[in-house]
Amino acid sequence: MNKIVVAAIGCAILISGGCDWANVSRQEVGASRDVEWQPYLGSDRSGVEAFQIGEEFIKIRFRNKRVYTYSTKRIHPSKIDQMKALASEGRGLNTFVNQNPDVRHGFDRE
């Protein structure tokens, strides 16, 4: 919620001139939404436990409780889309990450 509140406060300061929401980045506004973790329905042998899907990213929580964000900042959008599809189908996501070095090493470092 903090980022939306900050954006709203920024617009409130400019109230006399109106608020130009087009200049508030989608990532800033979208990042503040609470997206629920979806359980990964793959096999018990998968390293993936759960995932979150956003417009330009997928977050993966592995069974070791580490969370990695993969986004279009560092990975080609077609691969992000493929990861989203695999996550939703509950098959092959961990394998895909491990077999694609650009994905495996391309998570966002925050």
HELIX and SHEET records of a PDB file:
HELIX    1   1 ASN A    2  ILE A   13  1                                  12    
HELIX    2   2 ILE A   15  GLY A   17  5                                   3    
HELIX    3   3 TRP A   21  ASN A   23  5                                   3    
HELIX    4   4 ARG A   26  ALA A   31  1                                   6    
HELIX    5   5 PRO A   77  GLU A   89  1                                  13    
HELIX    6   6 LEU A   93  GLN A   99  1                                   7    
HELIX    7   7 PRO A  101  ARG A  104  1                                   4    
SHEET    1   A 4 GLN A  38  PRO A  39  0                                        
SHEET    2   A 4 VAL A  48  ILE A  53 -1                                        
SHEET    3   A 4 PHE A  57  PHE A  62 -1                                        
SHEET    4   A 4 VAL A  67  SER A  71 -1                                        
END                                                                             
